[in-house]
Amino acid sequence: MLLWELAFEKVPYENWDMNKIRDHVLANKREKISFGKESSNIQKLQQGYAKIIVAAWQDDPQIRASLQEIFLELHSLYTEFCSTVNSSPVLKPDKSLDLDGSKATAPVSISDEGGLELPDMEDFSIDAIVEIMPLEEGIAAHKKKEFQVAWECFNAHSDLGNTTAKYWKGYYLWEGYACEKDRVEASNLFKEAADDGLPDAQLRYAFSLVGNPGAKFDKGVFIEYLTKAAENNNSTAQFNLGDLYMHGKLNVPKNEELGIKYLKLAALSNQPKAIEILQKLKINIYNDDKILT
Protein backbone atom coordinates (compact mmCIF):
# COMPACT_ATOMS: atom_id res chain seq x y z
CA MET A 1 0.00 0.00 0.00
CA LEU A 2 2.93 2.33 0.67
CA LEU A 3 3.98 2.06 -2.98
CA TRP A 4 0.48 3.16 -3.99
CA GLU A 5 0.51 6.05 -1.50
CA LEU A 6 3.92 7.28 -2.69
CA ALA A 7 2.92 7.15 -6.34
CA PHE A 8 -0.52 8.73 -6.13
CA GLU A 9 -0.02 11.00 -3.10
CA LYS A 10 -3.35 9.95 -1.64
CA VAL A 11 -4.56 8.51 1.64
CA PRO A 12 -5.86 4.98 1.03
CA TYR A 13 -9.54 4.45 1.71
CA GLU A 14 -9.89 8.10 2.66
CA ASN A 15 -13.06 8.93 4.61
CA TRP A 16 -13.94 5.25 5.00
CA ASP A 17 -14.72 3.85 8.42
CA MET A 18 -12.81 0.84 9.74
CA ASN A 19 -15.63 -1.64 9.08
CA LYS A 20 -15.90 -0.65 5.45
CA ILE A 21 -12.13 -0.91 4.99
CA ARG A 22 -12.08 -4.34 6.63
CA ASP A 23 -14.89 -5.70 4.48
CA HIS A 24 -13.30 -4.27 1.35
CA VAL A 25 -9.88 -5.81 2.04
CA LEU A 26 -11.30 -9.17 3.15
CA ALA A 27 -13.11 -9.31 -0.18
CA ASN A 28 -9.65 -9.21 -1.82
CA LYS A 29 -10.16 -5.66 -3.04
CA ARG A 30 -7.78 -2.73 -2.85
CA GLU A 31 -7.51 0.85 -4.07
CA LYS A 32 -7.82 1.53 -7.77
CA ILE A 33 -4.63 1.93 -9.80
CA SER A 34 -5.31 4.54 -12.47
CA PHE A 35 -2.95 6.45 -14.72
CA GLY A 36 -3.41 9.48 -16.94
CA LYS A 37 -2.70 9.36 -20.67
CA GLU A 38 1.01 9.18 -21.39
CA SER A 39 3.43 8.11 -24.11
CA SER A 40 3.79 4.40 -24.84
CA ASN A 41 7.14 4.25 -23.05
CA ILE A 42 5.71 5.83 -19.89
CA GLN A 43 2.73 3.49 -20.09
CA LYS A 44 5.11 0.51 -20.04
CA LEU A 45 6.74 1.94 -16.93
CA GLN A 46 3.35 2.48 -15.31
CA GLN A 47 2.24 -1.06 -16.13
CA GLY A 48 5.42 -2.44 -14.58
CA TYR A 49 4.94 -0.36 -11.44
CA ALA A 50 1.30 -1.45 -11.18
CA LYS A 51 2.33 -5.11 -11.36
CA ILE A 52 4.70 -4.57 -8.45
CA ILE A 53 1.96 -2.94 -6.37
CA VAL A 54 -0.46 -5.80 -7.08
CA ALA A 55 2.21 -8.39 -6.25
CA ALA A 56 2.80 -6.66 -2.90
CA TRP A 57 -0.96 -6.56 -2.20
CA GLN A 58 -1.46 -10.34 -2.29
CA ASP A 59 -3.12 -11.71 0.86
CA ASP A 60 -1.40 -15.08 0.66
CA PRO A 61 2.17 -14.73 1.99
CA GLN A 62 3.23 -17.65 -0.22
CA ILE A 63 2.64 -15.61 -3.37
CA ARG A 64 3.11 -12.10 -1.97
CA ALA A 65 6.30 -10.47 -3.26
CA SER A 66 9.01 -10.11 -0.62
CA LEU A 67 10.80 -6.82 0.03
CA GLN A 68 13.84 -8.09 -1.85
CA GLU A 69 11.73 -9.09 -4.84
CA ILE A 70 9.97 -5.72 -4.83
CA PHE A 71 13.29 -3.90 -4.66
CA LEU A 72 14.72 -5.96 -7.53
CA GLU A 73 11.70 -5.26 -9.71
CA LEU A 74 11.84 -1.54 -8.92
CA HIS A 75 15.55 -1.54 -9.74
CA SER A 76 14.82 -3.33 -13.01
CA LEU A 77 12.27 -0.65 -13.95
CA TYR A 78 14.75 2.07 -13.04
CA THR A 79 17.47 0.46 -15.15
CA GLU A 80 15.19 0.11 -18.16
CA PHE A 81 13.47 3.48 -18.08
CA CYS A 82 15.42 5.92 -15.89
CA SER A 83 19.13 5.02 -15.81
CA THR A 84 19.90 7.21 -18.85
CA VAL A 85 18.62 10.33 -17.07
CA ASN A 86 21.70 12.33 -16.08
CA SER A 87 20.15 14.34 -13.25
CA SER A 88 17.71 13.67 -10.46
CA PRO A 89 14.21 15.05 -11.02
CA VAL A 90 13.32 18.21 -9.14
CA LEU A 91 11.12 17.48 -6.13
CA LYS A 92 7.66 18.85 -6.86
CA PRO A 93 5.43 20.63 -4.34
CA ASP A 94 3.14 18.39 -2.29
CA LYS A 95 -0.10 17.36 -4.03
CA SER A 96 1.05 18.74 -7.39
CA LEU A 97 1.73 15.34 -8.99
CA ASP A 98 -1.09 14.19 -11.27
CA LEU A 99 -0.10 10.59 -11.91
CA ASP A 100 -3.64 9.34 -12.31
CA GLY A 101 -4.60 12.19 -14.62
CA SER A 102 -7.60 13.13 -12.49
CA LYS A 103 -6.67 16.81 -12.58
CA ALA A 104 -6.46 16.91 -16.35
CA THR A 105 -8.24 14.31 -18.44
CA ALA A 106 -10.17 11.16 -17.69
CA PRO A 107 -7.72 8.68 -16.20
CA VAL A 108 -6.99 5.26 -17.65
CA SER A 109 -8.02 2.71 -15.03
CA ILE A 110 -6.07 -0.42 -14.31
CA SER A 111 -8.28 -2.37 -11.96
CA ASP A 112 -10.86 -5.10 -11.79
CA GLU A 113 -13.58 -2.56 -12.53
CA GLY A 114 -12.73 -1.70 -16.12
CA GLY A 115 -10.27 0.20 -18.23
CA LEU A 116 -6.99 -1.37 -19.26
CA GLU A 117 -6.59 -4.86 -17.88
CA LEU A 118 -3.65 -5.46 -15.63
CA PRO A 119 -1.47 -8.30 -16.98
CA ASP A 120 -2.17 -11.66 -15.39
CA MET A 121 -0.29 -12.34 -12.19
CA GLU A 122 1.68 -15.14 -13.85
CA ASP A 123 3.45 -12.41 -15.84
CA PHE A 124 4.95 -11.29 -12.54
CA SER A 125 6.89 -14.48 -11.84
CA ILE A 126 8.61 -14.69 -8.50
CA ASP A 127 10.31 -17.86 -9.77
CA ALA A 128 12.04 -15.79 -12.43
CA ILE A 129 13.69 -13.56 -9.83
CA VAL A 130 17.24 -14.60 -9.01
CA GLU A 131 17.78 -14.66 -5.26
CA ILE A 132 20.92 -12.79 -4.27
CA MET A 133 23.38 -14.36 -1.85
CA PRO A 134 23.63 -12.35 1.40
CA LEU A 135 26.67 -10.08 1.39
CA GLU A 136 28.09 -11.77 4.49
CA GLU A 137 28.16 -15.07 2.60
CA GLY A 138 29.97 -13.39 -0.28
CA ILE A 139 32.65 -12.14 2.10
CA ALA A 140 32.92 -15.63 3.59
CA ALA A 141 33.33 -17.03 0.05
CA HIS A 142 36.17 -14.57 -0.53
CA LYS A 143 37.94 -15.78 2.60
CA LYS A 144 37.63 -19.34 1.25
CA LYS A 145 39.10 -18.11 -2.06
CA GLU A 146 35.85 -18.84 -3.89
CA PHE A 147 36.41 -15.72 -5.94
CA GLN A 148 33.81 -16.29 -8.65
CA VAL A 149 31.06 -16.85 -6.09
CA ALA A 150 32.15 -13.79 -4.13
CA TRP A 151 32.43 -11.64 -7.27
CA GLU A 152 28.87 -12.41 -8.35
CA CYS A 153 27.63 -11.58 -4.86
CA PHE A 154 29.56 -8.28 -4.63
CA ASN A 155 28.54 -7.30 -8.14
CA ALA A 156 24.83 -7.88 -7.44
CA HIS A 157 24.79 -5.99 -4.14
CA SER A 158 26.87 -3.15 -5.61
CA ASP A 159 24.31 -2.73 -8.39
CA LEU A 160 21.69 -2.35 -5.66
CA GLY A 161 23.71 0.47 -4.08
CA ASN A 162 25.21 -1.35 -1.07
CA THR A 163 28.24 0.65 0.14
CA THR A 164 30.26 -2.30 1.43
CA ALA A 165 29.61 -4.23 -1.78
CA LYS A 166 30.85 -1.27 -3.83
CA TYR A 167 34.10 -1.40 -1.85
CA TRP A 168 34.48 -5.15 -2.41
CA LYS A 169 33.63 -4.89 -6.10
CA GLY A 170 36.23 -2.14 -6.42
CA TYR A 171 38.77 -4.35 -4.65
CA TYR A 172 38.07 -7.24 -7.05
CA LEU A 173 38.38 -4.96 -10.07
CA TRP A 174 41.62 -3.56 -8.67
CA GLU A 175 43.16 -6.99 -8.13
CA GLY A 176 41.49 -8.76 -11.06
CA TYR A 177 39.84 -11.47 -8.96
CA ALA A 178 37.33 -13.42 -11.12
CA CYS A 179 37.19 -10.45 -13.50
CA GLU A 180 39.39 -8.36 -15.74
CA LYS A 181 41.37 -5.67 -13.95
CA ASP A 182 39.87 -2.21 -14.29
CA ARG A 183 41.58 0.16 -11.91
CA VAL A 184 39.78 3.21 -13.24
CA GLU A 185 36.38 1.73 -12.38
CA ALA A 186 37.82 0.36 -9.14
CA SER A 187 38.90 3.85 -8.13
CA ASN A 188 35.44 5.20 -8.96
CA LEU A 189 33.82 2.55 -6.77
CA PHE A 190 36.24 3.25 -3.93
CA LYS A 191 35.26 6.93 -4.14
CA GLU A 192 31.54 6.13 -4.07
CA ALA A 193 31.99 3.98 -0.97
CA ALA A 194 34.34 6.55 0.53
CA ASP A 195 31.78 9.31 0.09
CA ASP A 196 29.27 7.06 1.84
CA GLY A 197 31.60 7.17 4.86
CA LEU A 198 33.39 3.79 4.69
CA PRO A 199 36.88 4.29 6.24
CA ASP A 200 38.61 1.45 4.36
CA ALA A 201 37.24 2.83 1.09
CA GLN A 202 38.48 6.31 1.99
CA LEU A 203 41.97 4.87 2.47
CA ARG A 204 41.88 2.82 -0.73
CA TYR A 205 40.50 5.69 -2.78
CA ALA A 206 43.34 7.92 -1.60
CA PHE A 207 45.98 5.36 -2.61
CA SER A 208 44.16 4.47 -5.85
CA LEU A 209 45.22 7.94 -7.03
CA VAL A 210 48.89 7.03 -6.60
CA GLY A 211 50.58 5.44 -9.61
CA ASN A 212 47.26 4.71 -11.32
CA PRO A 213 47.52 5.55 -15.04
CA GLY A 214 43.75 6.00 -15.21
CA ALA A 215 43.58 8.53 -12.37
CA LYS A 216 45.21 11.92 -12.13
CA PHE A 217 47.07 12.34 -8.85
CA ASP A 218 45.81 15.28 -6.84
CA LYS A 219 47.76 15.83 -3.63
CA GLY A 220 44.93 17.78 -2.02
CA VAL A 221 42.37 15.05 -2.74
CA PHE A 222 44.83 12.38 -1.58
CA ILE A 223 45.35 14.10 1.78
CA GLU A 224 41.63 14.89 2.10
CA TYR A 225 40.58 11.24 1.85
CA LEU A 226 43.54 9.99 3.87
CA THR A 227 42.49 12.40 6.63
CA LYS A 228 38.87 11.23 6.43
CA ALA A 229 39.99 7.63 6.90
CA ALA A 230 42.30 8.60 9.77
CA GLU A 231 39.55 10.55 11.51
CA ASN A 232 37.35 7.47 11.13
CA ASN A 233 39.93 5.44 13.10
CA ASN A 234 41.60 3.60 10.24
CA SER A 235 45.00 2.85 11.76
CA THR A 236 46.76 2.45 8.38
CA ALA A 237 45.55 5.90 7.37
CA GLN A 238 46.60 7.31 10.74
CA PHE A 239 50.12 5.91 10.29
CA ASN A 240 50.49 7.23 6.74
CA LEU A 241 49.13 10.65 7.65
CA GLY A 242 51.39 10.84 10.70
CA ASP A 243 54.39 9.78 8.61
CA LEU A 244 53.50 12.38 5.98
CA TYR A 245 53.37 15.27 8.47
CA MET A 246 56.27 14.02 10.58
CA HIS A 247 58.69 13.88 7.65
CA GLY A 248 57.15 16.45 5.31
CA LYS A 249 56.49 13.97 2.53
CA LEU A 250 54.87 15.04 -0.77
CA ASN A 251 56.34 18.51 -0.10
CA VAL A 252 53.86 19.02 2.71
CA PRO A 253 55.24 21.39 5.37
CA LYS A 254 56.55 19.44 8.35
CA ASN A 255 54.23 19.43 11.34
CA GLU A 256 55.77 17.19 14.01
CA GLU A 257 53.00 17.83 16.51
CA LEU A 258 50.32 16.74 14.06
CA GLY A 259 52.46 13.88 12.83
CA ILE A 260 52.99 12.53 16.37
CA LYS A 261 49.27 12.85 17.06
CA TYR A 262 48.34 10.54 14.18
CA LEU A 263 51.24 8.16 14.83
CA LYS A 264 50.10 7.79 18.44
CA LEU A 265 46.55 7.10 17.36
CA ALA A 266 47.82 4.41 15.00
CA ALA A 267 50.12 2.94 17.66
CA LEU A 268 47.23 2.71 20.12
CA SER A 269 45.57 0.42 17.55
CA ASN A 270 48.77 -1.66 17.45
CA GLN A 271 49.85 -0.42 14.02
CA PRO A 272 53.39 -1.90 13.91
CA LYS A 273 55.07 0.74 11.73
CA ALA A 274 53.71 3.56 13.89
CA ILE A 275 54.96 1.83 17.03
CA GLU A 276 58.40 1.38 15.42
CA ILE A 277 58.71 5.08 14.48
CA LEU A 278 57.65 6.25 17.94
CA GLN A 279 60.07 3.86 19.63
CA LYS A 280 62.92 5.19 17.50
CA LEU A 281 61.93 8.71 18.48
CA LYS A 282 61.68 7.57 22.13
CA ILE A 283 58.15 8.89 22.36
CA ASN A 284 55.71 7.40 24.86
CA ILE A 285 52.46 6.68 23.04
CA TYR A 286 50.40 7.19 26.23
CA ASN A 287 51.48 10.74 27.08
CA ASP A 288 53.46 13.70 25.79
CA ASP A 289 56.70 12.84 27.57
CA LYS A 290 59.60 11.22 25.79
CA ILE A 291 60.75 7.80 27.03
CA LEU A 292 63.77 8.15 29.30
CA THR A 293 66.92 6.38 28.13
C-alpha positions in Angstrom: 0.0 0.0 0.0 2.9 2.3 0.7 4.0 2.1 -3.0 0.5 3.2 -4.0 0.5 6.0 -1.5 3.9 7.3 -2.7 2.9 7.1 -6.3 -0.5 8.7 -6.1 0.0 11.0 -3.1 -3.3 10.0 -1.6 -4.6 8.5 1.6 -5.9 5.0 1.0 -9.5 4.4 1.7 -9.9 8.1 2.7 -13.1 8.9 4.6 -13.9 5.3 5.0 -14.7 3.8 8.4 -12.8 0.8 9.7 -15.6 -1.6 9.1 -15.9 -0.7 5.4 -12.1 -0.9 5.0 -12.1 -4.3 6.6 -14.9 -5.7 4.5 -13.3 -4.3 1.3 -9.9 -5.8 2.0 -11.3 -9.2 3.2 -13.1 -9.3 -0.2 -9.7 -9.2 -1.8 -10.2 -5.7 -3.0 -7.8 -2.7 -2.8 -7.5 0.9 -4.1 -7.8 1.5 -7.8 -4.6 1.9 -9.8 -5.3 4.5 -12.5 -2.9 6.5 -14.7 -3.4 9.5 -16.9 -2.7 9.4 -20.7 1.0 9.2 -21.4 3.4 8.1 -24.1 3.8 4.4 -24.8 7.1 4.3 -23.0 5.7 5.8 -19.9 2.7 3.5 -20.1 5.1 0.5 -20.0 6.7 1.9 -16.9 3.3 2.5 -15.3 2.2 -1.1 -16.1 5.4 -2.4 -14.6 4.9 -0.4 -11.4 1.3 -1.4 -11.2 2.3 -5.1 -11.4 4.7 -4.6 -8.4 2.0 -2.9 -6.4 -0.5 -5.8 -7.1 2.2 -8.4 -6.2 2.8 -6.7 -2.9 -1.0 -6.6 -2.2 -1.5 -10.3 -2.3 -3.1 -11.7 0.9 -1.4 -15.1 0.7 2.2 -14.7 2.0 3.2 -17.7 -0.2 2.6 -15.6 -3.4 3.1 -12.1 -2.0 6.3 -10.5 -3.3 9.0 -10.1 -0.6 10.8 -6.8 0.0 13.8 -8.1 -1.8 11.7 -9.1 -4.8 10.0 -5.7 -4.8 13.3 -3.9 -4.7 14.7 -6.0 -7.5 11.7 -5.3 -9.7 11.8 -1.5 -8.9 15.6 -1.5 -9.7 14.8 -3.3 -13.0 12.3 -0.7 -13.9 14.7 2.1 -13.0 17.5 0.5 -15.1 15.2 0.1 -18.2 13.5 3.5 -18.1 15.4 5.9 -15.9 19.1 5.0 -15.8 19.9 7.2 -18.9 18.6 10.3 -17.1 21.7 12.3 -16.1 20.2 14.3 -13.3 17.7 13.7 -10.5 14.2 15.1 -11.0 13.3 18.2 -9.1 11.1 17.5 -6.1 7.7 18.8 -6.9 5.4 20.6 -4.3 3.1 18.4 -2.3 -0.1 17.4 -4.0 1.1 18.7 -7.4 1.7 15.3 -9.0 -1.1 14.2 -11.3 -0.1 10.6 -11.9 -3.6 9.3 -12.3 -4.6 12.2 -14.6 -7.6 13.1 -12.5 -6.7 16.8 -12.6 -6.5 16.9 -16.4 -8.2 14.3 -18.4 -10.2 11.2 -17.7 -7.7 8.7 -16.2 -7.0 5.3 -17.7 -8.0 2.7 -15.0 -6.1 -0.4 -14.3 -8.3 -2.4 -12.0 -10.9 -5.1 -11.8 -13.6 -2.6 -12.5 -12.7 -1.7 -16.1 -10.3 0.2 -18.2 -7.0 -1.4 -19.3 -6.6 -4.9 -17.9 -3.7 -5.5 -15.6 -1.5 -8.3 -17.0 -2.2 -11.7 -15.4 -0.3 -12.3 -12.2 1.7 -15.1 -13.8 3.4 -12.4 -15.8 5.0 -11.3 -12.5 6.9 -14.5 -11.8 8.6 -14.7 -8.5 10.3 -17.9 -9.8 12.0 -15.8 -12.4 13.7 -13.6 -9.8 17.2 -14.6 -9.0 17.8 -14.7 -5.3 20.9 -12.8 -4.3 23.4 -14.4 -1.8 23.6 -12.4 1.4 26.7 -10.1 1.4 28.1 -11.8 4.5 28.2 -15.1 2.6 30.0 -13.4 -0.3 32.7 -12.1 2.1 32.9 -15.6 3.6 33.3 -17.0 0.1 36.2 -14.6 -0.5 37.9 -15.8 2.6 37.6 -19.3 1.3 39.1 -18.1 -2.1 35.9 -18.8 -3.9 36.4 -15.7 -5.9 33.8 -16.3 -8.7 31.1 -16.8 -6.1 32.2 -13.8 -4.1 32.4 -11.6 -7.3 28.9 -12.4 -8.4 27.6 -11.6 -4.9 29.6 -8.3 -4.6 28.5 -7.3 -8.1 24.8 -7.9 -7.4 24.8 -6.0 -4.1 26.9 -3.2 -5.6 24.3 -2.7 -8.4 21.7 -2.3 -5.7 23.7 0.5 -4.1 25.2 -1.3 -1.1 28.2 0.6 0.1 30.3 -2.3 1.4 29.6 -4.2 -1.8 30.9 -1.3 -3.8 34.1 -1.4 -1.9 34.5 -5.1 -2.4 33.6 -4.9 -6.1 36.2 -2.1 -6.4 38.8 -4.4 -4.7 38.1 -7.2 -7.1 38.4 -5.0 -10.1 41.6 -3.6 -8.7 43.2 -7.0 -8.1 41.5 -8.8 -11.1 39.8 -11.5 -9.0 37.3 -13.4 -11.1 37.2 -10.5 -13.5 39.4 -8.4 -15.7 41.4 -5.7 -14.0 39.9 -2.2 -14.3 41.6 0.2 -11.9 39.8 3.2 -13.2 36.4 1.7 -12.4 37.8 0.4 -9.1 38.9 3.9 -8.1 35.4 5.2 -9.0 33.8 2.6 -6.8 36.2 3.2 -3.9 35.3 6.9 -4.1 31.5 6.1 -4.1 32.0 4.0 -1.0 34.3 6.6 0.5 31.8 9.3 0.1 29.3 7.1 1.8 31.6 7.2 4.9 33.4 3.8 4.7 36.9 4.3 6.2 38.6 1.5 4.4 37.2 2.8 1.1 38.5 6.3 2.0 42.0 4.9 2.5 41.9 2.8 -0.7 40.5 5.7 -2.8 43.3 7.9 -1.6 46.0 5.4 -2.6 44.2 4.5 -5.8 45.2 7.9 -7.0 48.9 7.0 -6.6 50.6 5.4 -9.6 47.3 4.7 -11.3 47.5 5.6 -15.0 43.8 6.0 -15.2 43.6 8.5 -12.4 45.2 11.9 -12.1 47.1 12.3 -8.8 45.8 15.3 -6.8 47.8 15.8 -3.6 44.9 17.8 -2.0 42.4 15.1 -2.7 44.8 12.4 -1.6 45.3 14.1 1.8 41.6 14.9 2.1 40.6 11.2 1.9 43.5 10.0 3.9 42.5 12.4 6.6 38.9 11.2 6.4 40.0 7.6 6.9 42.3 8.6 9.8 39.5 10.6 11.5 37.4 7.5 11.1 39.9 5.4 13.1 41.6 3.6 10.2 45.0 2.8 11.8 46.8 2.4 8.4 45.6 5.9 7.4 46.6 7.3 10.7 50.1 5.9 10.3 50.5 7.2 6.7 49.1 10.6 7.7 51.4 10.8 10.7 54.4 9.8 8.6 53.5 12.4 6.0 53.4 15.3 8.5 56.3 14.0 10.6 58.7 13.9 7.7 57.2 16.4 5.3 56.5 14.0 2.5 54.9 15.0 -0.8 56.3 18.5 -0.1 53.9 19.0 2.7 55.2 21.4 5.4 56.5 19.4 8.4 54.2 19.4 11.3 55.8 17.2 14.0 53.0 17.8 16.5 50.3 16.7 14.1 52.5 13.9 12.8 53.0 12.5 16.4 49.3 12.9 17.1 48.3 10.5 14.2 51.2 8.2 14.8 50.1 7.8 18.4 46.5 7.1 17.4 47.8 4.4 15.0 50.1 2.9 17.7 47.2 2.7 20.1 45.6 0.4 17.5 48.8 -1.7 17.4 49.8 -0.4 14.0 53.4 -1.9 13.9 55.1 0.7 11.7 53.7 3.6 13.9 55.0 1.8 17.0 58.4 1.4 15.4 58.7 5.1 14.5 57.7 6.3 17.9 60.1 3.9 19.6 62.9 5.2 17.5 61.9 8.7 18.5 61.7 7.6 22.1 58.2 8.9 22.4 55.7 7.4 24.9 52.5 6.7 23.0 50.4 7.2 26.2 51.5 10.7 27.1 53.5 13.7 25.8 56.7 12.8 27.6 59.6 11.2 25.8 60.8 7.8 27.0 63.8 8.2 29.3 66.9 6.4 28.1 
